[in-house]
Amino acid sequence: MTPSSRRAKATVAVALALGATAPSAASAKLPPPDPPTSNHAVVFVQTSPRSGFDWGDAGIGAAGGVGLAMLAAGGLVVAQRRGRLTHASARPKR
């Protein structure tokens, strides 16, 4: 295996690992359905806007980033080990 093909395979492996962890379009929130056309009473609720830093959202984002970095690092390690095994098997036996 040539160094350029090994590099290409490693790049593809990392790209696949990153793509697998990206959020899919299916997880996007759908708009609410149209209200029914009946004579029900409508109640309006006024809420105050959120202010301040949301630690829960920050924790989820940090965990996702750490997971993504670990997945990418694991992909690189696997790609490098496969390259070493290929070179070792190509050596002439004594």
N, C-alpha and C positions, 0 to 999 in steps of 0.2 A: 504494500500500500504506500503510495507516495505521500509526502508531507502535505501537499495541497489537497488531496482527497480526504486525508485525515482531518485537516482543518475544516473542510467543507462539511464533513459528517458531524464534527463537534458543533459547528455553527447551527446546523439543522437541529441537532439534539437540544441545544439551548433554546432555539426559537420555538420548538415544539413544547418544551417544558414551560416556557413563559406563556405561550398561547393557551396551554391547558389550564393555567391558573387564572387567566383573565376572566372577568365576569361575562357571562353569555347574555345575549339579547333576550333570551327567554326569562331571565330573572328580573327584567325591568318591570316596574309597576305599571299596570294597565290603568287607563282612566276609569273613573267610576261609571257604572252603567247609567243609562238614562233613567230619570225618576219615573215611577209608574204614573199613569194618567188616571188617578182616582182622587176622590175628595178627602184626602187625609190632611190633618192639621200639620203645618210646617212650623218647626221650632228653630229659631236662629240662635246660635250660641256664639258669643264673642269671646275670643281667646286673646291673651296677651302674647306678643312675639317673644320667642326665647332669646335670652341674652346670656352672655358669658360663654365660657369654654365648655364643650361637652366632652368629658373625659372618657365616656363610654365609646363614642365614635373614634376618638383618638386611639384608644386601646385596640379597637378592631382594625384600624388602619395600620398601626404599628405591627400587630400580629400578622397581618397579611403581607406586609413588606418583609418581615423576617422570614416568613414561610417561602416567599418568592425567592429571596436570596439563597436560602438553604436548598431549594429545588434547583436553582441555577448552578450552585456550587457542586451539588451532587451529580448533575449532568456533566459538568466539566471533568470531575474525577473519574466517572465511568468512561468518558470519551478518552481520557489520557491512559487509563488502564488497558483499554482495548487496543490502543496504539502500541503499548509496551508488549502486550502478549503477541501481537502480530509480528513485531520485530524480533521477538525472542524465538518464535517458531520458524522464522525465515533464516535464522543463522544455521550454518552447516554444523552437523553433529561431528564430534571428534571421536 
